[in-house]
Amino acid sequence: MIRFNTLLILLFSIGLAQAKDYPVHSANELAALSLKPGDKVIMQPGDWSNQQLLFKGQGTKEAPITLLSAQPGRILITGNSNLLIDGQWLVVDGLNFTRGFSLKKDVIVFSKQCEWCRLTNTAIVDFNTSDKKQDYKWVSLNGFHNRVDHCYIKGKTHQGTTLVIWVADKPNYHRIDHNFFDYRPDLGVNGGETIRIGLSTVSMNDSHTTVEDNIFYRCDGEMEVISNKSCYNTIRNNLFFECVGTLTLRHGNYAQVYGNYLVGNGVDGTGGIRIIGENHKVFDNYLQGLTGSGLKAAINMMDAFPHPALNGYWQVKNPVVYNNTIVNCKEGIEIGSGKREGRNVPPVNVTLTDNLVWGTTPLVYSDRPQGIRLADNIVYNIRLSTDLPDGFDMKDPRIGLNGLNLYQPSGKNKAGAPAMSAEQQQLFTKTDIGPQWFRNLPDINIKLQQ
């Protein structure tokens, strides 16, 4: 066995020794390469306008194939350009798409054959067509076990989700983490989500996508900042800062939403977490200064259609909402939001426990649920115009402001959200948010030039 392992190590070392570096100056040079595990393709300074990039290969876990910039973030990919990632164990690192647009294709696409591929330290900034009705995505994920991390994405003004995960007939296990999604203005119509996981037509399929440790800064494209449209996804430890929209569980079941900060700072239209579907868990989130009510209440559960199609509103069943902290919002928890004629099936078997609501109307019933468990919730620092809701106690939770102007409770009811990352904390201490701010963040190597 020792000799066999030694042989494997020797063969692996020989393979790495044979790996090559390939300097390229155009998409044509990239497409002409026959890449092997461990190879690196290095984009050289020059004119990278109107480039249809194809990065194709079969790397391995031990020896991925890498496409990188000779000057990370400073070599600009402009004009009508896009990138297709096609293969296994491929890494794209340090690219900068800006001053450009697409005619038909999405900007960066992971093909259906992609497995264990990664897009990192890459920027897409103001990559817009002049036609706001033109629909293309900026990052489009197919395949399985792919990752998008430490990227900077800003300024999408036209139709289409910024980043979309395409859900197939088996779980994909994608990971979207440590990205900075900068300002996206209001599109004025549906179709301006920042992240969408799935589609209504496949919303009962399992995805197992994880969205974690990202920053969403003034992502105002439409009602839904994140739109969950598949099953068994995890959305955790993200910061939503002054976003005029909501984290929406639009379709699908069994989502877990926890450890997120949603901070509105009193900006008009800022919203919270919207629940639709079955068996979701929403816990340990911190929501502050949100001005929305109804469908934009800090936490709300919608009424459903009696016999919904896949793209309709499905009944909320068995939601578990606990240990969330809601501070100085317009409306805390609403049950039956969006009730109207034809959409009047209330949530069923609701659990609300150990939530803290400070300076906020704690609980609003737009419709009465079919079964609810309310226990150990606290409301404080507000004069109620009605009786204290069942399951809420009026007592001082002894909370106070910390150095980031966030309330840190103590005792049984406390903010379950974890300590903010260094990147997230900087958002509360910096006033100049943009590429200059972004390039100073730890763990992000890209140096942007625009």
Phi, psi and chi 1 to 4 in degrees:
 res  aa     phi    psi   chi1   chi2   chi3   chi4
   1 MET       -  -38.9  179.3   61.4   70.9      -
   2 ILE   -63.7  -42.6  -65.3  176.4      -      -
   3 ARG   -64.6  -39.3  -70.5 -179.5  179.4  178.1
   4 PHE   -64.1  -45.2  179.7   70.2      -      -
   5 ASN   -63.3  -39.2  -72.0  -20.0      -      -
   6 THR   -62.0  -38.8  -58.0      -      -      -
   7 LEU   -64.8  -42.1  178.2   60.9      -      -
   8 LEU   -61.8  -44.1  -72.9  179.0      -      -
   9 ILE   -61.7  -40.5  -66.2  171.4      -      -
  10 LEU   -63.9  -44.8  178.7   60.9      -      -
  11 LEU   -64.6  -39.7  -68.8  173.8      -      -
  12 PHE   -64.6  -41.7  176.6   64.4      -      -
  13 SER   -64.3  -38.7  -60.4      -      -      -
  14 ILE   -63.8  -41.2  -67.6  173.0      -      -
  15 GLY   -61.7  -43.3      -      -      -      -
  16 LEU   -65.4  -36.9  -72.5 -178.9      -      -
  17 ALA   -64.4  -28.2      -      -      -      -
  18 GLN   -86.5   -8.1  -66.9  175.3  -16.8      -
  19 ALA   -62.4  145.9      -      -      -      -
  20 LYS  -123.2  155.8  -63.1 -179.8  179.9  179.6
  21 ASP  -102.8  131.9  -70.1   -5.4      -      -
  22 TYR  -121.2  106.4  -67.0   95.3      -      -
  23 PRO   -73.6  133.7   24.9  -30.4      -      -
  24 VAL  -131.0  153.5  -64.3      -      -      -
  25 HIS  -121.6   -0.1  -60.0   82.3      -      -
  26 SER  -163.1  166.8   68.9      -      -      -
  27 ALA   -63.1  -34.8      -      -      -      -
  28 ASN   -63.6  -42.6  -71.2  -23.7      -      -
  29 GLU   -64.6  -38.5  -69.9 -175.5   11.6      -
  30 LEU   -63.8  -45.9  171.9   60.3      -      -
  31 ALA   -65.7  -25.2      -      -      -      -
  32 ALA   -79.6   -9.9      -      -      -      -
  33 LEU   -78.7  145.2  -62.5  175.0      -      -
  34 SER  -111.3   97.5  179.3      -      -      -
  35 LEU   -90.3  146.3  -62.4  169.2      -      -
  36 LYS  -120.1  162.9  -54.8  -63.3 -178.1 -176.4
  37 PRO   -52.7  133.9  -28.7   36.4      -      -
  38 GLY    90.8  -11.4      -      -      -      -
  39 ASP   -67.6  151.9  -73.9  -10.1      -      -
  40 LYS  -126.1  133.0  -66.9 -178.6  179.7  179.1
  41 VAL  -108.0  123.8 -177.8      -      -      -
  42 ILE  -116.4  110.8  -54.2  169.3      -      -
  43 MET   -70.9  125.7  -62.7  171.7   59.5      -
  44 GLN   -93.0  155.0  -58.9  -60.4  -57.5      -
  45 PRO   -57.0  145.0  -23.7   33.6      -      -
  46 GLY   154.8 -160.4      -      -      -      -
  47 ASP   -90.3  109.1 -177.9    7.5      -      -
  48 TRP  -112.5   45.0  -72.1   92.0      -      -
  49 SER   -94.8  142.9  178.9      -      -      -
  50 ASN    55.5   53.3  -57.4  -40.9      -      -
  51 GLN  -113.0  123.5  -61.0  -69.4  -51.0      -
  52 GLN   -98.3   93.3  -47.1  -57.8  -54.3      -
  53 LEU   -85.9  131.2  -59.7  164.3      -      -
  54 LEU  -121.3  115.9  171.5   61.1      -      -
  55 PHE  -111.6  107.5 -179.2   39.1      -      -
  56 LYS  -130.3  137.6 -172.1  177.5 -179.9   69.8
  57 GLY   172.1  171.7      -      -      -      -
  58 GLN  -124.0   90.3  -54.2  -67.8  -37.9      -
  59 GLY   -84.7 -171.8      -      -      -      -
  60 THR  -132.7  169.0   65.9      -      -      -
  61 LYS   -60.0  -42.0 -179.0  178.6 -179.1  178.7
  62 GLU   -77.0  -25.3  -65.2   77.4   14.1      -
  63 ALA  -141.0   74.1      -      -      -      -
  64 PRO   -68.1  160.9   24.8  -33.0      -      -
  65 ILE   -98.3  134.5  -57.7  170.3      -      -
  66 THR  -122.1  134.5  -54.1      -      -      -
  67 LEU  -109.8  119.5  171.4   66.1      -      -
  68 LEU  -140.5  168.2   65.9  157.9      -      -
  69 SER   -96.4  138.5  171.9      -      -      -
  70 ALA   -63.5  -26.2      -      -      -      -
  71 GLN  -132.4   85.7  -60.5  174.1   -9.3      -
  72 PRO   -51.2  123.5  -27.0   35.9      -      -
  73 GLY    82.2  -12.8      -      -      -      -
  74 ARG  -102.9  -17.8  -60.3 -174.9   64.9   82.1
  75 ILE   -87.8  117.8  -64.7  174.1      -      -
  76 LEU   -94.1  130.5  -53.0 -175.9      -      -
  77 ILE  -101.2  113.5  -57.0  170.9      -      -
  78 THR  -127.6 -177.3   62.7      -      -      -
  79 GLY    65.1 -155.9      -      -      -      -
  80 ASN   -81.3   84.5  175.9   27.4      -      -
  81 SER  -127.5  154.1  -63.0      -      -      -
  82 ASN  -159.0  172.6   51.2   60.4      -      -
  83 LEU  -137.2  129.6  167.5   64.4      -      -
  84 LEU  -111.0  122.5  174.3   61.6      -      -
  85 ILE  -100.1  124.6  -54.2  167.8      -      -
  86 ASP  -142.9  100.5 -175.0   22.9      -      -
  87 GLY   153.7 -156.8      -      -      -      -
  88 GLN  -124.5  142.4  -73.4   77.4   47.8      -
  89 TRP    52.3   53.6  -65.2  103.8      -      -
  90 LEU  -108.6  141.3  -56.4  177.0      -      -
  91 VAL  -125.7  126.9  177.4      -      -      -
  92 VAL  -110.1  124.3  175.5      -      -      -
  93 ASP  -138.5  121.6 -172.4  -12.0      -      -
  94 GLY    88.5   20.2      -      -      -      -
  95 LEU   -85.8  161.0  -83.9   56.6      -      -
  96 ASN  -141.0  102.9 -173.2   -1.6      -      -
  97 PHE   -92.6  120.9  -72.2   79.5      -      -
  98 THR  -158.7  163.8 -170.4      -      -      -
  99 ARG    52.2   40.2  -56.7  179.1 -162.9  163.7
 100 GLY  -143.4 -164.3      -      -      -      -
 101 PHE  -168.1  174.3   58.1   93.9      -      -
 102 SER  -128.2  149.1 -179.8      -      -      -
 103 LEU   -89.2  -41.6  -66.7  176.9      -      -
 104 LYS  -138.7  -43.9  -66.2 -177.7  179.0  179.1
 105 LYS   -79.0  154.9  -60.9  177.9 -179.6  178.7
 106 ASP   -66.7  157.3  -63.4  -18.4      -      -
 107 VAL   -69.9  -54.7 -179.6      -      -      -
 108 ILE  -123.5  122.8  -61.2  177.1      -      -
 109 VAL  -123.6  129.2  176.7      -      -      -
 110 PHE   -89.9  120.9  -68.3   71.7      -      -
 111 SER   -69.5  170.1   77.8      -      -      -
 112 LYS   -65.8  -18.4  -67.6 -178.8  179.3 -179.6
 113 GLN   -89.1   -3.6  -71.9   68.9   47.6      -
 114 CYS   -71.6  130.4  -89.3      -      -      -
 115 GLU  -140.4  134.6  -67.2 -172.9   78.0      -
 116 TRP    57.1   37.7  -57.9  105.4      -      -
 117 CYS  -100.5  159.0  -65.5      -      -      -
 118 ARG  -142.3  136.0 -179.3 -177.6 -179.2 -169.2
 119 LEU  -114.5  119.4  174.7   70.3      -      -
 120 THR  -140.2  154.0 -172.7      -      -      -
 121 ASN    50.6   38.5  -72.5  -36.3      -      -
 122 THR  -120.4  146.7  -71.2      -      -      -
 123 ALA  -117.3  141.7      -      -      -      -
 124 ILE  -129.2  114.1  -51.1  175.8      -      -
 125 VAL  -130.5  121.5  178.5      -      -      -
 126 ASP    52.7   42.7  -60.8  -30.9      -      -
 127 PHE   -92.3   70.9 -145.2   74.1      -      -
 128 ASN  -118.1  140.5  -65.0  -54.1      -      -
 129 THR   -78.8  158.1  173.1      -      -      -
 130 SER   -73.5  -18.1   58.9      -      -      -
 131 ASP   -92.0  106.9 -179.5    4.6      -      -
 132 LYS   -67.0  -15.0  -69.1 -170.1  175.6 -177.4
 133 LYS   -86.4   -8.2  -64.7 -178.8  179.9  179.7
 134 GLN   -68.6  125.0 -179.8   79.7   28.1      -
 135 ASP  -105.6  107.7 -172.4  -24.6      -      -
 136 TYR  -146.4  148.8   59.3   86.3      -      -
 137 LYS   -89.2  157.8  -75.7   66.5  176.5  171.9
 138 TRP   -90.7  -34.2  -79.2   11.3      -      -
 139 VAL  -135.3  129.2 -177.8      -      -      -
 140 SER  -130.4  113.9 -165.8      -      -      -
 141 LEU  -106.0  119.8  -84.3   83.4      -      -
 142 ASN  -112.3 -172.9  -61.2  -79.5      -      -
 143 GLY    77.4 -152.5      -      -      -      -
 144 PHE  -144.5  144.0  -55.5   95.3      -      -
 145 HIS    58.6   37.9  -62.2  -77.7      -      -
 146 ASN   -98.7  160.9  -61.6  -46.5      -      -
 147 ARG  -137.3  139.3 -177.6 -177.0 -179.3 -165.5
 148 VAL  -123.5  119.4  177.5      -      -      -
 149 ASP  -147.2  151.0   66.9  -77.1      -      -
 150 HIS    53.3   38.4  -66.0   91.6      -      -
 151 CYS  -105.2  157.8  -67.0      -      -      -
 152 TYR  -118.2  121.9  178.4   67.8      -      -
 153 ILE  -132.8  123.4  -62.2  173.6      -      -
 154 LYS  -147.3  139.2  178.1 -172.2  177.8 -176.0
 155 GLY    88.0   26.6      -      -      -      -
 156 LYS   -72.2  124.3 -167.2  171.6 -167.5  -68.2
 157 THR  -117.2   -2.1   60.5      -      -      -
 158 HIS  -114.7  173.3   60.9   88.4      -      -
 159 GLN   -58.3  145.8 -174.4   76.2   25.0      -
 160 GLY   113.7  144.0      -      -      -      -
 161 THR   -60.6  143.2  -53.4      -      -      -
 162 THR   -65.6  -52.6  -55.2      -      -      -
 163 LEU  -131.6  126.9 -175.8  153.1      -      -
 164 VAL  -125.6  139.3   64.1      -      -      -
 165 ILE  -105.1  119.9  -68.0   95.5      -      -
 166 TRP   -89.5  119.4  -59.5  102.2      -      -
 167 VAL   -93.2  131.2  175.3      -      -      -
 168 ALA  -105.0 -157.7      -      -      -      -
 169 ASP   -88.1    1.9   56.0   -1.6      -      -
 170 LYS  -141.6  157.1   61.9  178.7 -177.3  178.6
 171 PRO   -58.5  145.1  -24.0   34.2      -      -
 172 ASN  -101.8  -27.6   53.6   62.0      -      -
 173 TYR    58.3   38.5  -61.2  100.1      -      -
 174 HIS   -73.8  159.2  -64.4  -41.8      -      -
 175 ARG  -133.1  126.7 -176.8 -177.4  176.9 -160.0
 176 ILE  -118.2  110.4  -46.6  -59.9      -      -
 177 ASP  -147.7  148.4   65.9  -73.7      -      -
 178 HIS    57.6   34.6  -64.5   89.5      -      -
 179 ASN  -100.3  156.3  -57.3  -72.9      -      -
 180 PHE  -112.5  108.5 -173.5   88.8      -      -
 181 PHE   -95.1  102.3  -65.3   93.3      -      -
 182 ASP   -84.4 -177.0 -154.2  -23.2      -      -
 183 TYR   -45.0  128.6  176.1   62.4      -      -
 184 ARG  -127.2  117.2  179.1  171.0 -173.2  179.0
 185 PRO   -72.4  163.1   25.8  -34.0      -      -
 186 ASP   -61.0  123.7 -176.1    3.2      -      -
 187 LEU   -75.3  -26.8 -173.8   62.2      -      -
 188 GLY    90.5  -12.1      -      -      -      -
 189 VAL  -141.6  173.7  -65.4      -      -      -
 190 ASN   -68.1  152.8 -165.0   31.8      -      -
 191 GLY   106.1   19.2      -      -      -      -
 192 GLY  -116.4   32.7      -      -      -      -
 193 GLU   -66.0  154.6  -51.9   98.2  -32.7      -
 194 THR   -83.6  -43.8  -63.5      -      -      -
 195 ILE  -133.2  133.6  -67.6  179.0      -      -
 196 ARG  -127.2  131.9 -166.7 -175.0   74.2 -137.6
 197 ILE  -112.3   92.2  -48.9  169.7      -      -
 198 GLY    99.9 -170.7      -      -      -      -
 199 LEU  -139.8  160.5  -82.7  171.8      -      -
 200 SER   -59.0  -35.0   57.7      -      -      -
 201 THR   -66.8  -23.1   52.5      -      -      -
 202 VAL  -119.3   22.7  -64.4      -      -      -
 203 SER   -69.3  -16.7   56.4      -      -      -
 204 MET   -90.1   -0.3  -64.5  -60.5  120.0      -
 205 ASN   -82.0  148.8  -69.0    7.6      -      -
 206 ASP   -81.6  135.5  -62.2  -16.4      -      -
 207 SER  -112.6  -44.7  178.1      -      -      -
 208 HIS    57.5   39.7  -71.2  -84.3      -      -
 209 THR   -83.6  142.9  -70.2      -      -      -
 210 THR  -115.9  125.9  -61.6      -      -      -
 211 VAL  -116.3  110.8  178.5      -      -      -
 212 GLU  -145.8  148.3   62.1 -176.9   -9.6      -
 213 ASP    60.3   30.7  -63.5  -58.4      -      -
 214 ASN   -98.8  162.7  -58.8  -75.8      -      -
 215 ILE  -115.5  130.4  -65.3  172.8      -      -
 216 PHE  -115.3  111.2  -60.2   85.0      -      -
 217 TYR  -113.4  111.0  177.1   75.0      -      -
 218 ARG    50.7   47.4  -64.6 -177.8  178.0  173.0
 219 CYS   -86.5   95.2  -67.4      -      -      -
 220 ASP  -110.9   17.4  -56.3  -20.2      -      -
 221 GLY   -53.8  -40.4      -      -      -      -
 222 GLU  -163.2 -167.7   62.2  143.0   81.4      -
 223 MET   -59.3  -32.8  173.0   70.0  172.6      -
 224 GLU  -111.3  115.3  -60.0  172.4   12.0      -
 225 VAL   -74.5  -53.0 -180.0      -      -      -
 226 ILE  -112.4  132.1  -67.9 -178.8      -      -
 227 SER  -119.0  107.5 -176.4      -      -      -
 228 ASN   -85.6  121.0 -179.3   85.6      -      -
 229 LYS  -134.5   45.9  -65.7 -173.3  175.0 -177.5
 230 SER  -166.3 -175.6   50.4      -      -      -
 231 CYS  -110.5  154.1  -61.5      -      -      -
 232 TYR    59.9   47.6  -71.9  100.4      -      -
 233 ASN  -104.1  154.3  -63.3  -46.8      -      -
 234 THR  -121.4  126.0  -60.7      -      -      -
 235 ILE  -123.1  107.4  -57.7  169.3      -      -
 236 ARG  -144.1  148.1   64.0 -171.9  178.2 -161.8
 237 ASN    59.8   31.1  -57.1  -10.8      -      -
 238 ASN   -98.3  158.1  -57.8  -75.5      -      -
 239 LEU  -114.8  122.4  169.2   61.7      -      -
 240 PHE  -107.9  113.0  -59.8   78.9      -      -
 241 PHE  -116.7  111.6 -167.0   83.8      -      -
 242 GLU    55.4   41.9  -62.4 -178.7    1.1      -
 243 CYS   -92.3  125.1  -68.8      -      -      -
 244 VAL   -86.4   79.9  179.6      -      -      -
 245 GLY   172.2 -170.4      -      -      -      -
 246 THR  -135.1  159.1   61.6      -      -      -
 247 LEU   -86.0  108.6 -170.0  171.6      -      -
 248 THR  -115.4  123.6  -59.7      -      -      -
 249 LEU   -89.6   80.7  -54.0  179.7      -      -
 250 ARG   -76.7  -44.8 -179.1   62.1 -177.7   86.6
 251 HIS  -138.1  164.5  -62.9  -54.5      -      -
 252 GLY    88.1  172.4      -      -      -      -
 253 ASN  -132.3  169.2  -54.3  -44.5      -      -
 254 TYR    60.7   38.7  -66.1   97.8      -      -
 255 ALA   -82.8  150.3      -      -      -      -
 256 GLN  -119.5  123.1  -66.3 -156.9   54.2      -
 257 VAL  -123.3  109.5  177.2      -      -      -
 258 TYR  -153.5  156.0   63.4   91.7      -      -
 259 GLY    71.6   14.8      -      -      -      -
 260 ASN   -92.5  149.2  -59.7  -74.8      -      -
 261 TYR  -107.6  125.7  -75.2   82.6      -      -
 262 LEU  -121.0  108.2  -66.0   88.8      -      -
 263 VAL  -120.7  116.5  178.7      -      -      -
 264 GLY   -96.3  -23.8      -      -      -      -
 265 ASN    53.8   28.5  -75.6  -24.4      -      -
 266 GLY    76.1    7.5      -      -      -      -
 267 VAL   -66.9  133.7  172.5      -      -      -
 268 ASP   -61.1  129.8 -171.6   38.7      -      -
 269 GLY    89.5   -0.2      -      -      -      -
 270 THR   -68.3  139.9   47.7      -      -      -
 271 GLY  -129.3  177.2      -      -      -      -
 272 GLY  -113.5 -124.5      -      -      -      -
 273 ILE  -115.6  122.3  -59.7  168.6      -      -
 274 ARG  -109.5  128.5 -175.9  161.5   56.9  123.3
 275 ILE  -112.0  126.5  -58.5  171.6      -      -
 276 ILE  -140.2  138.4  -54.7  159.0      -      -
 277 GLY   106.1 -163.7      -      -      -      -
 278 GLU  -116.9  143.0  -58.4  180.0   10.5      -
 279 ASN    60.9   36.9  -60.1  -59.5      -      -
 280 HIS   -85.8  149.3  -60.6  -53.0      -      -
 281 LYS  -120.5  126.6  -68.9 -175.2  177.9  180.0
 282 VAL  -127.2  111.2  176.1      -      -      -
 283 PHE  -153.4  158.7   58.9   97.9      -      -
 284 ASP    57.3   31.7  -69.4   -6.3      -      -
 285 ASN  -100.5  154.3  -60.9  -72.3      -      -
 286 TYR  -120.8  121.9 -178.2   95.2      -      -
 287 LEU  -126.9  123.7  -52.8   97.8      -      -
 288 GLN  -141.3  137.5  177.8  175.2  -49.3      -
 289 GLY    66.1   28.2      -      -      -      -
 290 LEU   -87.3  134.4  -55.9  173.1      -      -
 291 THR   -99.0   -5.5   62.1      -      -      -
 292 GLY   -77.3  155.1      -      -      -      -
 293 SER  -134.4  174.1   59.4      -      -      -
 294 GLY    62.7 -120.4      -      -      -      -
 295 LEU   -67.4  -13.1  -59.3  179.6      -      -
 296 LYS  -113.3   13.6  -74.0 -171.2  173.7 -178.0
 297 ALA   -58.2  159.9      -      -      -      -
 298 ALA   -51.4  -49.6      -      -      -      -
 299 ILE  -134.6  124.6  -61.9  175.0      -      -
 300 ASN  -140.3  148.6   70.1   90.8      -      -
 301 MET  -119.1  124.3  -53.7  171.3 -162.7      -
 302 MET   -84.3  154.4  -74.7 -167.1   67.1      -
 303 ASP   -74.7  158.6  -97.0   19.5      -      -
 304 ALA  -121.3  169.3      -      -      -      -
 305 PHE   -77.4  149.6  -66.6  150.6      -      -
 306 PRO   -62.5  -43.7  -22.2   33.0      -      -
 307 HIS  -134.3   75.0  -55.8  -72.0      -      -
 308 PRO   -73.5  145.0   28.5  -35.4      -      -
 309 ALA   -75.6  172.8      -      -      -      -
 310 LEU   -59.5  -28.6  -80.8  174.2      -      -
 311 ASN   -94.8   11.3   63.4  -10.5      -      -
 312 GLY   -92.3 -165.6      -      -      -      -
 313 TYR  -102.2  113.6  -70.9   89.6      -      -
 314 TRP   -89.2  153.8  -73.2   65.0      -      -
 315 GLN   -65.2  138.9 -172.3  176.8   23.0      -
 316 VAL   -76.5  119.9  176.8      -      -      -
 317 LYS  -128.7  133.5  -65.0 -178.4  179.8  179.9
 318 ASN    57.7   38.2  -47.7  -45.1      -      -
 319 PRO   -72.2  141.1   32.0  -36.8      -      -
 320 VAL  -119.2  113.5  179.8      -      -      -
 321 VAL  -122.0  111.6  177.6      -      -      -
 322 TYR  -149.0  152.6   66.5   94.8      -      -
 323 ASN    57.4   33.5 -153.1   42.7      -      -
 324 ASN   -94.2  149.8  -60.4  -75.7      -      -
 325 THR  -115.6  122.0  -61.8      -      -      -
 326 ILE  -121.1  118.1  -58.2  170.8      -      -
 327 VAL  -126.6  124.8  176.0      -      -      -
 328 ASN    52.2   43.8  -66.0  -24.4      -      -
 329 CYS  -101.0  163.6  -64.8      -      -      -
 330 LYS   -69.0  -39.5 -177.9  175.4 -178.5  180.0
 331 GLU  -145.1  131.4 -169.7  174.8  -81.0      -
 332 GLY   -80.1  -82.7      -      -      -      -
 333 ILE  -119.9  126.4  -59.9  167.7      -      -
 334 GLU  -120.3  133.6  177.0  163.7  -19.9      -
 335 ILE  -112.6  128.3  -62.5  175.2      -      -
 336 GLY    87.1   24.3      -      -      -      -
 337 SER   -61.0  148.3   60.1      -      -      -
 338 GLY    77.7   11.2      -      -      -      -
 339 LYS   -63.4  133.5  179.5 -178.3  179.0 -179.9
 340 ARG  -161.2  178.3   59.3  171.4  171.7   76.4
 341 GLU   -61.3  127.0 -176.3  177.4   -3.9      -
 342 GLY    90.0  -17.3      -      -      -      -
 343 ARG  -127.6   80.1 -169.9  168.2   65.0 -162.2
 344 ASN  -142.6   25.1   54.6    7.9      -      -
 345 VAL   -94.2  113.9  179.0      -      -      -
 346 PRO   -77.8  163.5   29.9  -35.8      -      -
 347 PRO   -59.6  156.0  -24.0   34.6      -      -
 348 VAL  -131.8  141.6   60.9      -      -      -
 349 ASN    57.3   58.0 -167.0   25.8      -      -
 350 VAL   -88.2  137.3  173.9      -      -      -
 351 THR  -119.4  120.9  -62.1      -      -      -
 352 LEU  -127.5  107.9  -68.5  173.0      -      -
 353 THR  -139.3  147.5   60.1      -      -      -
 354 ASP    57.9   31.8  -63.3  -66.2      -      -
 355 ASN   -94.6  146.8  -61.7  -71.8      -      -
 356 LEU  -113.6  124.4  166.4   61.8      -      -
 357 VAL  -121.2  117.0 -175.8      -      -      -
 358 TRP  -118.0  124.1  170.2  -79.7      -      -
 359 GLY    62.6   30.6      -      -      -      -
 360 THR  -145.1  141.8  -57.9      -      -      -
 361 THR   -57.0  118.0  -58.7      -      -      -
 362 PRO   -73.4  -44.6   24.4  -32.3      -      -
 363 LEU  -146.7  128.8 -177.1   60.2      -      -
 364 VAL  -124.7  129.9  174.0      -      -      -
 365 TYR  -104.0  105.8  -70.6  106.6      -      -
 366 SER   -84.0  -20.3  -67.5      -      -      -
 367 ASP  -152.8  150.2 -157.2   -6.1      -      -
 368 ARG   -86.2  128.8  -73.5  -74.8  172.0  174.2
 369 PRO   -71.1  159.0   28.4  -35.3      -      -
 370 GLN   -91.8   76.5  -60.5  170.5   -7.8      -
 371 GLY   100.5  125.1      -      -      -      -
 372 ILE  -150.9  140.5 -175.1  169.0      -      -
 373 ARG  -114.0  117.0  176.9  175.0  177.1 -103.5
 374 LEU  -120.5  123.7  -78.9  160.1      -      -
 375 ALA  -159.4  142.0      -      -      -      -
 376 ASP    61.2   28.2  -60.1  -42.0      -      -
 377 ASN   -90.7  151.0  -59.2  -71.2      -      -
 378 ILE  -122.2  137.4  -69.1  176.8      -      -
 379 VAL  -126.0  140.8   58.8      -      -      -
 380 TYR  -156.8  161.4 -163.9   69.8      -      -
 381 ASN    62.8   39.5 -162.5   34.8      -      -
 382 ILE  -153.0  143.3 -173.4  171.3      -      -
 383 ARG   -94.9  114.8 -174.8 -177.1  -61.9  -85.4
 384 LEU   -83.4  139.5  -63.0  175.6      -      -
 385 SER   -87.5   -9.1   58.7      -      -      -
 386 THR  -127.4  179.9   60.1      -      -      -
 387 ASP   -65.2  155.9  -66.5  -23.2      -      -
 388 LEU   -61.4  127.5 -171.7   68.1      -      -
 389 PRO   -61.5  147.4  -19.1   30.8      -      -
 390 ASP   -56.5  142.6  -69.4  -19.9      -      -
 391 GLY    83.5    2.3      -      -      -      -
 392 PHE  -117.9  138.9  -79.7   81.8      -      -
 393 ASP  -113.0  142.2  -67.2  -36.5      -      -
 394 MET   -96.2   98.8 -179.5   80.0   77.2      -
 395 LYS  -151.6  156.2   59.0 -177.5  179.5 -179.2
 396 ASP   -73.6  116.5 -171.6   -6.7      -      -
 397 PRO   -82.4   -2.2   31.9  -34.6      -      -
 398 ARG    58.3   61.3  -59.7 -177.5 -176.7  -82.5
 399 ILE  -108.2  156.3   68.0  175.4      -      -
 400 GLY  -150.5  162.0      -      -      -      -
 401 LEU   -73.9  139.5  -73.0  171.6      -      -
 402 ASN   -98.9 -172.1   62.6   16.6      -      -
 403 GLY   -66.9  -13.1      -      -      -      -
 404 LEU  -100.6   11.6  -61.9  176.2      -      -
 405 ASN    65.2   30.3 -156.3   34.7      -      -
 406 LEU  -113.6  147.7  -59.4  173.0      -      -
 407 TYR   -84.7  128.1  -75.7   88.3      -      -
 408 GLN  -112.0  102.8 -177.6   60.9   54.0      -
 409 PRO   -75.9  171.3  -11.6   27.5      -      -
 410 SER  -138.2  170.3   60.8      -      -      -
 411 GLY    88.6 -160.5      -      -      -      -
 412 LYS   -64.3  -47.2 -178.6  177.6 -179.8 -178.7
 413 ASN   -89.5  116.0  -70.6   83.0      -      -
 414 LYS  -148.4  159.4   57.6 -175.5  178.7 -179.4
 415 ALA   -63.4  117.9      -      -      -      -
 416 GLY   -80.2  -14.8      -      -      -      -
 417 ALA   -60.1  139.2      -      -      -      -
 418 PRO   -70.7  171.0   28.9  -35.6      -      -
 419 ALA   -58.5  140.9      -      -      -      -
 420 MET   -66.5  148.9  -77.4 -171.8  175.2      -
 421 SER   -69.1  165.5   67.1      -      -      -
 422 ALA   -59.5  -38.6      -      -      -      -
 423 GLU   -63.3  -45.5  -64.5   95.8  -30.3      -
 424 GLN   -66.5  -39.5  -68.0  171.1  -20.2      -
 425 GLN   -62.5  -35.6  -71.4 -174.1   38.7      -
 426 GLN   -62.5  -28.1  -74.4 -169.2   46.0      -
 427 LEU   -63.2  -26.5 -168.0   56.5      -      -
 428 PHE   -87.8   -9.4  -71.7   83.4      -      -
 429 THR  -118.1   -7.5   57.2      -      -      -
 430 LYS  -110.3  143.2  -59.7  -71.0 -175.3 -178.3
 431 THR  -103.3  -22.0   56.5      -      -      -
 432 ASP   -96.8   91.9  179.6   19.4      -      -
 433 ILE   -97.0  122.3  -54.5  -60.9      -      -
 434 GLY   168.9 -164.7      -      -      -      -
 435 PRO   -55.9  -39.6  -27.6   36.3      -      -
 436 GLN   -62.8  -42.4  179.5   62.2   45.1      -
 437 TRP   -64.8  -43.5  176.8   84.8      -      -
 438 PHE   -62.4  -40.3  176.3   80.5      -      -
 439 ARG   -70.6  -13.0   68.3  165.6   61.2   99.6
 440 ASN   -91.8   -1.1  -67.5  -34.6      -      -
 441 LEU   -70.9  145.5  -65.5 -179.1      -      -
 442 PRO   -68.7  154.6   23.9  -33.1      -      -
 443 ASP    69.1    8.6  -58.0  -36.2      -      -
 444 ILE  -123.3  117.5  -61.6  177.4      -      -
 445 ASN   -92.9  -16.3  -62.2  -41.4      -      -
 446 ILE   -64.2  137.4 -171.6  169.3      -      -
 447 LYS  -116.0  109.0  -55.7  -61.5 -178.8 -175.7
 448 LEU   -81.5  141.9  -64.1  176.6      -      -
 449 GLN  -130.4  128.3  174.8  178.2  -51.5      -
 450 GLN  -130.8      -  -62.8 -176.4   63.7      -
